[in-house]
Amino acid sequence: MINNIVLVGRTTKDMELKQSSGGSAYVQFILAVNRTFKDGNGEQQADFITCVAWNKTAETLSKYVQKGALIGVEGRLQVRSYEKDGSRQWVSEVVINRFTFLESKRSTTPESGTMGNYQQNISSGNPSNSFHTANYQSPFQTATVMAGRTTVNVSDDDFPF
């Protein structure tokens, strides 16, 4: 059986570390994940997916991840239920095994926020650091910009066949 989920998205709020009744540390948060298409009005659509992390992973997330941070998570889908007011409630969530920071800390400072930093760079006529936010869906273009290259020239002589 395979139950593996990989998501890339932005956190919708600051992480709040909590303790379970058994004493384990956990964080529960929503990850906004852009869909691959836009709606009829040209607006970007997103899914808001509930995620939960436990123990050391939860402690690290709560310490270093802020609202609006771009992160990648890997985990498994968990469906659970509970009773509330006499009716059964169902919850689907991603239980995180691993996560990855996908942008630099300086691009998500709490003073400016991710989008604040992007908008500030654009409005000042200096879009040099705007790729942190604007091109996160295009990792190869971002890597090229970060490396200071805009094109790569390849000739037929470069191929071994």
C-alpha positions in Angstrom: 0.0 0.0 0.0 1.2 3.5 -0.8 0.0 6.6 1.1 2.4 9.4 0.3 1.6 13.1 -0.2 4.0 15.8 -1.4 2.9 19.4 -1.3 4.4 22.9 -1.9 2.5 25.9 -0.5 2.4 28.8 1.8 1.4 28.7 5.4 -1.7 30.7 6.3 -0.8 31.6 9.8 2.1 31.5 12.3 2.7 28.1 13.9 1.5 27.6 17.4 3.2 24.7 19.3 0.7 22.7 21.4 0.8 19.6 23.6 -1.4 16.6 23.2 -3.1 15.0 26.2 -0.3 12.4 26.0 2.4 15.1 26.3 3.6 15.1 22.7 4.3 18.4 20.9 2.4 19.1 17.8 1.4 21.9 15.4 -1.7 22.0 13.2 -1.8 24.5 10.3 -3.3 25.2 6.9 -1.1 25.1 3.8 -2.4 27.0 0.7 -1.4 25.1 -2.4 -2.0 26.8 -5.8 -3.9 24.8 -8.4 -2.4 24.3 -11.8 -5.1 26.3 -13.5 -6.9 29.6 -13.1 -10.7 30.1 -12.9 -12.8 31.7 -15.6 -11.9 35.2 -14.5 -8.2 34.5 -14.7 -7.8 34.3 -10.9 -5.4 31.8 -9.3 -7.2 29.1 -7.3 -5.8 27.4 -4.3 -6.6 24.4 -2.0 -6.3 24.9 1.7 -5.0 21.7 3.2 -4.9 20.9 6.9 -1.5 19.6 8.0 -0.2 18.3 11.3 3.4 17.7 12.5 4.5 16.0 15.7 7.5 16.1 18.1 10.8 17.5 16.8 9.3 18.3 13.4 6.5 20.3 15.1 9.1 22.1 17.3 11.2 23.1 14.3 8.2 24.3 12.3 6.9 26.4 15.2 10.3 28.0 15.8 11.3 28.8 12.2 8.1 29.0 10.0 6.0 32.1 9.9 2.8 33.1 8.1 3.2 33.2 4.4 6.4 31.1 4.3 6.9 28.8 1.3 7.5 25.3 2.4 7.5 21.8 0.9 6.0 19.0 3.0 6.0 15.2 2.6 3.7 13.0 4.6 0.7 10.7 4.5 -3.0 11.4 4.3 -4.9 10.5 7.5 -8.7 10.4 7.9 -10.1 10.3 11.4 -13.4 10.9 13.0 -14.8 12.1 16.3 -18.2 12.7 17.9 -19.5 16.3 18.3 -23.0 17.1 19.5 -24.2 13.6 18.8 -23.0 13.4 15.2 -19.8 12.0 13.7 -17.3 14.5 12.3 -14.7 13.5 9.7 -11.3 15.2 9.3 -8.8 14.7 6.5 -5.2 15.9 7.2 -1.7 15.4 6.0 0.6 14.0 8.8 4.0 15.5 8.0 7.1 13.3 8.0 9.5 15.8 6.5 9.5 19.4 5.4 11.8 21.8 3.4 12.3 25.5 3.6 11.9 26.8 0.0 12.9 30.4 0.3 15.6 32.3 2.2 14.9 33.6 5.6 15.6 37.2 4.6 12.8 37.1 2.0 10.2 36.3 4.7 11.2 38.7 7.5 8.4 39.4 9.9 8.7 43.1 9.4 7.9 43.0 5.7 6.2 39.6 5.2 6.8 37.7 1.9 4.5 39.7 -0.3 5.5 43.0 1.4 9.1 42.4 0.5 8.1 41.6 -3.1 5.9 44.7 -3.4 8.5 46.9 -1.9 11.1 45.8 -4.4 8.8 46.3 -7.3 7.6 49.7 -6.2 11.1 50.9 -5.7 12.0 49.9 -9.2 14.4 47.2 -7.9 12.9 43.8 -8.8 16.2 42.0 -8.3 15.0 40.0 -5.3 11.4 39.7 -6.4 12.0 36.2 -7.9 11.8 34.8 -4.3 8.1 35.2 -4.5 7.1 35.7 -8.1 8.8 32.6 -9.6 8.4 30.0 -6.9 6.3 27.9 -9.3 9.2 27.8 -11.8 12.2 26.4 -9.9 14.5 26.1 -12.9 14.0 29.7 -13.8 14.6 30.7 -10.2 17.8 28.6 -10.0 19.0 30.2 -13.2 18.3 33.7 -11.9 20.0 32.9 -8.6 23.1 31.6 -10.5 23.3 34.9 -12.4 22.6 33.2 -15.8 19.9 34.0 -18.2 20.7 31.6 -21.0 22.7 28.5 -21.6 24.3 27.8 -25.0 24.5 24.2 -26.1 25.9 23.1 -29.4 25.7 19.7 -31.2 29.4 19.2 -30.3 28.5 19.1 -26.6 26.5 15.9 -26.9 28.4 12.5 -26.8 26.1 10.9 -29.5 
